[in-house]
Amino acid sequence: MTGPAEAAADPQTFLADLVESVGRALPPALAARVLVVERRRTLADRVSGRPGAISRVSLIGTEETLTLGYEPGPHWKGEAHRVYGGVTIARRALGLGDWLTAFAGRVAALAAEAAGDAATSSRALQTLGLEPAGSEIQVRDATIEGDLRTLPARLGHRVPDEAVAQVGRIGDLLIDALPRVAGQGEPEVVVRRTATVYLPDTLRAYLSLPADWAADHVFPDGTTASAALVGQLSELERAARRMRDAAIEQDASALLVNGRFLADRFGASRLDLP
């Protein structure tokens, strides 16, 4: 998400980025319900069919609504409205930085809640034998950033805490790399495949094991399936970090080398057990 410096430099792009960030993080139906975008349309906009400039963005909550308005100048007006029964009963002004912090936190909470609801429904179907174990652990290409951000929440307590932390770090690295390789052909394919195939496949392979067996069964070498998962995620994290660094340095050859390593190491959907 962009910040105050970007807001001052290009207010309309900044507001459009805010709207787009919600669309990436939340399911479409939820985003449409909680985000209100108001526009100022001139006569020329109406004649040409343009949507007009964004004048205000509102993120609606059950008890508090965050609004950010813009007037040419630039003049930003951030507010938090306390709402009861559909009526605003109190409001407080927020500086742009504080408003952005509150906005990002609210979007993240909504995304985690939405992911939790989907995961709960999917796990119920898994218990009934109607879906395979881990079927809700997906990172879709169309919603790659939002899915990566909510993946740790969807895992819950079904994997070791260390693995949940690793998944969060891997997601952050891939999200950082993605815009840097956009439109670059094979380098972009490598980063996207890591996010949408190698990472979720590794997690699903572990989740397909009986939970108590995965956590407690000790192999002859003294390791467990949980330890094997943490080890594989460590490899993925190192590779994701190298890819992110290569993307920053615009080193396509290094990025592709990492892609070949990952294809060899994680191309098959399985958990390597001793």
N, C-alpha and C positions, 0 to 999 in steps of 0.2 A: 504494500500500500504506500502511496506517495505521502509526502509530508508538507509542512508549512512552506518550505523553500519552493517546492514545485507549485504549491497553491498560488504564491505570489507571482511566479513567472508565467504561468498559463492557467488561469482559473478554470476555464471551460474544460480543458483536458484533465485537470485535477478532479473536477466534479464527475466527469465521465468515468475516470478511473475508479472513483469511489463506487459508482453504480456497478461497474463491471466486476469489481472485487466481490461484491455481494452475490452477483450472479455466479461467480466461480466457486464461492464457498458454500452456498446453500442450494438445496434442491429447487428447481424452477418454481414449483407451486408455493413453497415457503417464501422464497424471495419475492414473489409477486404479492404475497400477503403482507409482508412486513416493511417493504420499501416503497415509498411514495416519492416520485420525481415530479417536481413542478417546473414548467418551462415558460419563458417569456417569448411569445411569438409576435414578430412584427408583421406588418402588411406584406412585406416582401417574402417573409417566411411562408405566409399563408398562400400567396399566389404561386410560389415555387414548390409548395408541398414539403418544405423543410420543417423539422420538429421544433426548431427554435432553441434558444440558449437556455441552459439549466439555470434556474433562479434559486431553487431550494430543494434539499434532499432531506427526507424524514425517515428515520428507522423506528418503527412502531413497536412498543413493548406493552406488556399487560398492565404495567403500572407507570412506566415512564417512556416518553417518546423523545428521541434525540433529533433535533433539527439543525441544519446548517444552511443559512441563506447567504446569497452573494449579491452585492450591488456593485456596479462598475465604480472603480476608484483605486484599488479594489477595497471593498469593505466587507468583512466577514462577520456574520452574526450567528454564533453557536449558542444553542439553548438546550436545556433538559426540561421537558414539561412533565409535571406530575399529573397523572390522569386518573380520575375516578368516575366510573359510570359514563365514560365517553366524554367527560367534561374536564378541561384543564383547571386544576385547583391551585397549582403553584408552578412557578417557572424560575429557573436560575440561569444566569448567563455563564457561558464557558468560553475561555480563550480557545483559539483554533487548536493548539497542541493538546489541551485537556479534552476537547471535544473528540479529536481523532483517537485519543487513547480510549475514551469511553466507547466510541463507535467500534473500534477494533475488538475490544473485549466483548461487546454485545454480539457481534457477528460470530466470534469464535465460540461463544457459549451456545448460540443458536445452532451452529454447525455441529457441535459435539452432541447437543440434545437430539438433533435430527438423526445423526449417525447412531446414537444409542437406541432410538426408537426402531430404526430399521434393523439394527443388529438383534434386538430383543425379538422382533417378529420372526426374523430368519432363524434364530436359534430355536424358537418354538417349533417351527416346521422341521428343523433338523432332528429334534427330539422325537417327532412323530414319524421320522423316516421319509419325509417328503422332500427334503433337500439334503445334499451331501454336507458333511461337516465343513465349516469354514466357508460356505458358499457366499456369505455376505462380505468376505474379505476380498474386495475388488478395488482396483484403481482403474477407472475408465478414462480412455483417451480424451473424451469430450469434456470431462470435469476433473482433469488430472490434478490440478492444484488443490481444489477443495477436498478431493478424495485422499490425497496425501496428508493434508492437515488433519483430517478426522480419523485416519487409520488407527492411531494409538487408542483413541476412545472406543473404537469398534472392537479392538482386541480385548479390552477390559482386563480381567484377571485370569484369562485363559492361557496366557504365556507368562514366563517370569518377568518380574518388574524390570530387570535389566534389559530384556528383549523389547519391552514397550518403549523404554528410553532410546534404545538403538533405532527402532523404527521411526521415532520422532526426529532423530538427528539425520537419518538417511533421507527422510522426506524433505527436511529443510535444505539439505545439500542439492537434491534434485530440483527443488523449486527454484533455488538460486541459479542452477545451471540452465534451466529450460529457456528463459528469455535470451540467454547469451548464445544459444545454438539455434534459435528459431530461424527457419528458412535455409539451413545449411546442409540439407540433405541427410547423408548418412550419420553425421554427428548427432543431429536431432533425433533420428530414429534410435540410435543407441541409448540416449538418455531416456526417451519415452519407453523403450522396451524394458529398461531397468525398472522403471516406475510401475508399468502396467503388467509386466510378466514376471520378471525374476523375483521382485520383492513379494508380491502377493502369493505367487506359487510356493515360495519357501515357507511362508506362514501357513498356507492351507495344508501343505504336506504335514506340518507338525500338528495342526488342529485335527487332522483325520485320525491321529493315533488316540487310543483310549486315554483319557486325561490322567487317571491315577497311574497307569503304566508309564506314560511319558514323563511324569514328575518323579516317580519313585524307583522304576526299574533300573538296576545298576548292571552295566555291561562288564565283561571280564576285565576290561582295561580301567574300570573304576569310574567311567563316565555315564551320563544319562542322556536321554533324548533332549531334555531341556538344555543341557550343556552343549549338545551338538547344534541346536538351534542358535544359541548365543554365538557359537563359533562361526556359523555360516553368516549370521547377520554382521559379525565383525568384519568378515571378508567383504560383504556387500558395502558396509560403511566405508572401508578403506578405498574400495573401487569408486564409490560415489564421490568421495572427497577428491580423488585423483581426477575424476571427470570434471568436477566443478572447477578445480584449479586449472585444468587444461582449457576449459571453456573461457575462464577469465583471461588466460594468456593467449587465447585464439590458436591453440595448438591442436589442430584437427587430428594429426597423426597420433598423438598421445591419447586422445580421446578414443580413437578407433582401436588402438591396442587394448585399452581397457574394455572396450566393447567385445573384442574377440575373447578376452579372458573370461568375461562374464558369460558369454554364450557357451564356452566350453565347461565352465564350472556350474552354471545354473540353468543350462538349456533344458535339462530334464526336470520335470516336476516331481521332486523327491526330497527326502531329508536323509542326508548321509549319516548312517548309524554305524558304530563300530562293529 
